Amino acid sequence: MEPELLTTKQAASVMNIGEERARAILLSRGVQPVSLPWGKERKTLRWSRRAVITVIDTLHAEAQAKAGVPKRRRSLKTAGCVIGKSAEELFAEFNMGAVQ
């Protein structure tokens, strides 16, 4: 069973980034840490597992929206018809930009 509260180190591991960056991202997204008032873990901040997963999903959705569909580039070297050209003309056309 997964814990309801994750330490900063665990949250960073789930997000696959460093602890400081994970903490900064979570705070910037409005996720508030929980500080446990007892035991040796009282100095360790805890984060809600659901909130961490929600932030990860949001970041992923934003990255997918930014990426969009990659544009296909046409090669100018191969444009045109090859029928009726000699082998030497085709070779010259295909190797036009090659470094000699």
N, C-alpha and C positions, 0 to 999 in steps of 0.2 A: 504494500500500500504506500502510495506517495505521500510525503508530508504536505500539510496545508501551507506551512510557512517555509520559505527557502532562505538560507543565509545569502549574503551578497556574493560569496564565492560560488555557491550552487547556482544562483541566478545567472552569474556571468558564464558559468559552464553551460547552462541550458541555452543561453543566447550566443554562445561561442565567441565571446569577446572578453576583454580584460575587465577586472573588477571595477576600476575607476570609471571606465567608459559605460559599463552596465549601470552603475549607480547613477551617473549623470543622465543617461537616456531614460531610466525609470523615473527619476525626479522631474525631468522635462516633460514627460508624458502625464504627469499628475498622479503618479503612484506614490503613496506615502508609506514609508517603512514602519514596521512595528518594532518597538523596543521592549524586550522582555525584562521585567523588573526584578527577576530573581536569578540566583545562581551565577555561575561563572560566565554564562552567555549574556549577561545583562548589557555588555558593551557591543554585542553583535547585533546589527540591524537585520531584521527579517522582512521578507517581501512575500506578499500573497502569491501563491503559485498561479492562481487564475489570472491575476493582474499581469504577471510576467508573461504568461502565454498570450494574453490579449495584446500586449505591447508587441510581442514577436509577430503575431498575425497582422497587426496594423503596419508594422515596418515592412513586412513581406508584401502586403498589398500595395503599399506606396511605391516600393521598388519595382514591382511588376508594372504598375501604371506608368512609371517614368520610362521603363525600358521600351515599351511599345513593340511594334513589329520592326525587325531589322530590314533596312532597305537593300534591295538587290541591285548590285551595280553591274552594268553591262560592260563587257570588255570591248574596247574599241578595236583591238587587234584582230579579233575574229569576226567583226561585223562585215557583212557583204557576202557575195556569192563566190563559191569556189569553182563553179562550173566554167570551163573555158579558159582557166588560168594554167599556166605551166607549173611544174613542181618548183622551179627556181623562183617564180613570182610568189607562190604561196610561202616558200621558205623565207623569202625576204620580208613578206608581210607579217608573218608570225614572229619573226625575230627582230622586228624593227626597233624595239626598245632594249634589246639585250646588250649587256656590256661585253665588249670584245677584248 
